[in-house]
């Protein structure tokens, strides 16, 4: 969320993920993904800087040690270990199971 100022001086908070685009003409007009338009006093450059600062804070909170502290191979290794432990139960007779499914729906089998 970023804080912006309407032309009348009123402060508001906008979800930056909902911004579709911003135009400078001469006031900054923000178009949201919903189609709503907001006119603010901040320049497009200020808007971009606030969005970047907000997202930077989010990432800093999510990864306090920085991205270097994250092992990119870990999620893959965890998934591989989980898959290796999974048990797959085979169908005893797939044709019978399919026929039963068709009967339950009131359809004929071939």
Secondary structure, 3 states (H helix, E strand, C coil): CEEEEECCCCEEEECHHHEEEEEECCCEEEEECCCCEEEECCCHHHHHHHHHHHHHHHHHHHCCCCHHHCCCCHHHHHHHHHHHHCCCCCCCCHHHHHHHHHHHCCCCCC
